[in-house]
Amino acid sequence: MNTLNQAAPAHEGMTHGDAPSYDIAICGAGPAGMALAALLARRGTPAQRIALIDAKTLEQASNDPRSIALSWGSRQILEEIGAWPAAATAIHQIHVSRRGQFGRSLIDRDEHKLPALGYVLRYGDLVTALGAVCQRAGIATLRPARVEAVDENADAVALTIAGTPAAVTAAIVVQAEGGLFSDQESKAQHRDYRQTAIIAQVRSSRPIAHRAYERFTEQGPLALLPQGEEYSLVWCVRPETAVRLQALDDASFLAELGAAFGERLGTFTRSSPRLAFPLGLNADPRSTARTVAIGNAAQTLHPVAGQGLNLGLRDVAVLARLLAQGANPTMLAQFTELRRQDRNTTVRLTDTMARIFANDSPAQALLGLSLAAIDMVGPARGVLAELMMYGRR
């Protein structure tokens, strides 16, 4: 028996009495979970045979103000199910540089003949759009609902839901948030980067429309993503620096941000309230015969290169294609094999970059030269862009 650490006292869309039974139950109705449910319905799985289970209400998730970056490949997946939000800012260029070093790389949409390299939008807007798609499709939604236990046998998986007398059963269970295997002996890859991400919305005096920045500093990467008239800031620093930055007033914080980033965008003039999150790697893409983890449940990555949700949506696209052919252990085994290369490449890429910039590694001194070389060699720049837009294919 495996315990899920979700929290909610009640449920909606569930009947008492006989146990509800589904072909596929998805634990976690975040972007990856809802996208999977919607894509399964589009690919022919009857909507009434799909269950979405989540501890939060849709209203709670829709009020989440965080910003997320989605690749061009992720937009294609979301457009297929009719869940592309209107309020998304396109990224036309990505400027990558090293603070205090010569060299930079500029990735441009025109080289790839695409309308955009990626997009920046509110998390809440995305889950609102996905929630509407799932509702229109008639997908069974159990929320708020806390899964207390998971019991798997040869033929099905039983999910015990808090406050209900009968378990939910499903041929296949997909964990899209949290940790389904938290009480099993773990072979997962874990790492504490000794970094904290400072997140905020900021404004500058000389913004450059549709250009995103990834700036590598001595303490970690600093990303500025265009979002409307503002920038979504993700500034990775050592924990002790994060404590000091969080204690500053807005004017002092913006001055330090300007010193770290430089003058490419003029001066920073405004900041929203700041949030801070410790950063680590948790890669645990394990599965059993009838359960599988995708998205954040399979891998939580460092935000460098913005690949977390994009990797999760690539999981969704492959899993939906396979489960639409049959909700059975054979398809889960195929999924694990098909996703291994992309997952491993993306985890290694983000982990290597994060570790280099988590300390004063001598490798940092080579970054400026490497960026200059990448910028001068078209194929190398193209490989980097392909990884960011589509993953390892």
N, C-alpha and C positions, 0 to 999 in steps of 0.2 A: 504494500500500500504506500502511495506517495502523497504527501501533503502539499497542497497549494496554499501559499501565503497571500491570498487575496482577501479583501475585506468588504463585506456588504451584508446587511441583515435580511434583505428581502429579495423578491424576484418579480419579474413581469413576463407575461407570455408563457407561463408554465402551468400545467394542470396538476392538481393533486390527485392522488389515487394511483392508477396504473402508470408505470414508468414510461415517460416519453422516449421514443427510440428514433435515432437518426442515422443516416449514412455517415455523415461527417459532423463532428462537434468541434468548434473552434473556440479555444479558451483565450480570450483577449480580443476585445473589439476596438483596438487601435487601428491605425492606418493599414498595417499588414493584415490583420485579421479580417477587417471589413472588406479590403480589396480582394482577399482570397474568396470570401463568401460570394461577393458580387461576380467575380470572374468565373467561379464554379457554376453559378446560375446561368451566366451567359453561355458557358460551354455546354449546357444541357443537363446539368444535375438539377433535379426538381428542387425548387426553393424550399418546399416543406420538409425536405430531407436534410437540410443544412441548419445547424444551430450555432448561433453566436452567443457566447457567455462572457460577461464582463462585470467587474465589481463597481464600475462607475456608470452613472446615467449618461445618456448622450449629451444632455445639457451641460453636465460637468465637463465632459471632454471638449465640447464646442467652445467653452469659455477659456480654454488654455491659450495664453497670449504668446507662447514661444514661437520663434521663427524656425523654419526648416528649409533646407536647400534640396531641391530635387533635380536630378539629371534629365537630359533629353529622353533617355531611355525610359525613365520613370513616368514622364508625361505620356509617352506612348501607351504604357500599360493602363494608366488612369483614364485616358481618353477612350480606350476600348470599352470601358464599362460606364462611360458617361459621368465620370466623377472628377473632371478637371475643373478646379476653381477658377473663377474669372479674375479674382484679385491676386494675381501672381506677377512678380517683376522678373522680366527676362534678363539673363546674364549673357551679354554678347562677347565679353572678353574676360579672361582671368589673368591677372598680373601676379606673378610669383617672384619674390625677391628675398634677399637675406640682408638684415639690418647690419650696416657697417661694412658690407662686402661688395665688391664689383660683381656685376652679372645679374641678369634677371631673365625670366621667360614670359612671353606673352602668348597666350592661347586665344585664337580669334575664331568666331563662328564662321567667318567667310571662308577660312581654309577648309572647313568641313561641309560647306554648302548646306548649313542648317539655319533655321530662324533663331536659334538660341543654343548655347552650351548647357544651360540649366536655368532654374527658376528659384525664386525665394518667395515664400508665402507663410501665412500663419498656420500653425498646427491646427488650431480650432476651425479654420475655414476648410481645411482638408477633411477632417473627420465629419464636419457638418455635411459636406458634399457626399461623402461615402455613406453616411447614415441615411441620407435621403434615397440613394440608389438601393441600398439594402431593404429599406422600407417598401419602396415601389415594387421590388422583386418579390416581396412576401416572405423573406427569409425569417425564420423563427429567431427572436431575440430575447435572451434571458438576462435582464439587467435591471437593477443591480442584483448580482447573484455571486455568492462566494462558494467556490469549489473547495470542499474540505478534504476530499480523498479521491484517488483514482485507483481502480482495481481492473487489471487487465487479465483476460483469459484467452483461450485459443480462438474464440469466436467473436468477441466484442470487448469493449471497454465500458466500465460503469463509473459514472461521475456522481459523487455524493455532493448535493447542494445544500448549504445551510438553510435550515428552516423548512425543508420539504421532506415528506415521508418516503418518497420513492426516488431512486437514483435515475439519472439520465443515462441512457445507453447509446453507444455509437459504434459503428464498425471501425471508424478511424477517428482518433483525437489529435488535433493540431494545437500545439501550444505556441501562441503568437506573442505573449507577454509573460514576464516572470519566469520561474523555473519549475518545470514539471518534474525534474529529476533531482530536486534539491536534497533528498534524503538518501540517494544512492551513492555508492562509492564513486567519486568523481575522478575523471581523467581529463577534466577540462583545462584549458589554458587560461591562467589568471595572471594579471600583472598590475601592480600599483605604480603608476607613472610618477608619483610624487608631484603631480600638477593639479591645479584647480582652474576650471574655466570660469571666467567672469563674462556674464552675458548681459547685454543691454541693447537698446536702440539708441543710436547717436546721430547727430547732424553735423555737417561740416560746412565751411564757408564757400568751398569750391568743389562741389560734388561732380563726379564724372558719371554721366548716365550709363547704366547697364554694365559697368565694369566692376568686377569683384577682385578683391585683393587677398592674397595669402602671403603674409610677411613673417619670416622666420627670425625670431629674436633669441637672445642668449638663454631665455627661460622657457621658450615654447612658441608655437605658432600663434599669430594674431591674424584673424580673418575678419574682413569687412565685406558684407554682402549687400548689394543694393536692394532696397525694399521701399518702393514709393519714393518719397523725398528724403528718406533716411537710410541709414546703414544698420544692418543687424551685426552686432559685434560679438565675436567669440575670441576672447583673449586668454591664452593659456599661460599660467605663471606658476611659480613655486607656491606651495601652500602659505608660507609666511608672508610672501608678497601679496597674495590674495587677501589675507587678513588686513594688511596695511591699506591696500587699495579700497577695500570695502568700507574702511573707516573714514575715508576722505570725503570732503564735501564735493559737490559736482564740479565746481570750477577747478579744484586741485586735481580731481580725477581726470578731467578732460585735458589738463595740461600734461599730465603724465602719459596719457594716451598719445597725445601729439608728439611727445619726445620719443616714444617707442615706435610710432608708425612713420614719422617724418611729415613733410609738408606737401605731399602730392595732392592732398585734398584741402589744402589751406589749413585753417584751424578748426578744431572741434568746438561746437557752440552749445550743444545741448545733449543731455543724457537722460534716458528713462531710469527708473529705479533699477538697481543692479542685482543680479542673482549670481550665486556661486555654487559650482558643483565639482566635487572631486572626480578625477579622471582615472580610469583603469580599463584594462582589457579583460573581458570575460567571454571566451569563445567556447561554447558548449553545445555543438550541433549534433548531439546524440539522438538516437531514435531506438524504439523497440519495434516489435513486429507490427503493432497497431497504433503507435504514437510517434509523433515527429515534432521537432522544434523548428521554428522559422523566425526571422526577424530578430527582435531584441531578445527573445527567449533562446535563440541559438548563438547570437553574438552581439555583445555590446562593445563598440569600438571607440577609440579616441576620435574626436571630431576633426582631426586634420584630414583634409581632402573631402570632408563631408560625405562619407560613403555609407554611414550606418543605415538609414532608411532606404537608400537606393539599393543596397545589398539585400535588404529584407524584401523589397518589391521584386527583385529578380528571383528570390526564393518563391514568391507568390506565383509569378508567371509560370515557372516550371512545374510547381506542385499542382496548380489548377489544371494544367494540360494533362498531367498524368492521372489525377483523381477523377477527372471527367471520363476517363476510359474505364475506371473501376476503382471503387473505394476498398482496396485490399492490400495486404502486406507486400505483394509483388511490386506494386506501384511505389510504395514507400521505399523499398530497397533501390529501385531505379532512381528515385529522387535523390537519395543520399549520394549515389555514385555520380549523377549528372552535376550536382552542385559542388562537389568536392574541390575542383580546380579553381572556380571563381571565388569560393569562400576562402580557400587557403591563400590565394594570391592577394586578395583584398586585406585579409588579416595581417599577412606578412608586410604588405606595403605600409599600412597605417601604423603597425607596431614598430617597424624599423624607423619610420619618420619620427614617431613620438619619442622613442628611446634616445635618438640622436639629440633631440631638442629638449630633453628633460634634464640635461646636465651640460657641463662645459666640455663635451667630447671633442677631441681633435678633428673628428669627421666634419664638424660644423665648418671648419676653415675651408673645406673643399666644396661646400655647397655653392658659393658664388660662381666658381669656375664651372661647376657642373651645370648650373642654370644657364650660364652663357653658352656652353656647348650645346645644350638641348635647344636653345633658341636658334642657334645657327644651323642645326641639322633638322630639316623638315620631318623625316621619318621618325626621329626620336620624339619630337614634339607631338606628332600624330599618335604614337603609341600611348603617351601620357594622356592625351585628350580622350582616346578611345576607352582607356581604363576608367576615366572619370565619368564618361557619358554612358557606357554600356557594361562595364565590368569585363571580366575575362571570358571570351566566348570561344 
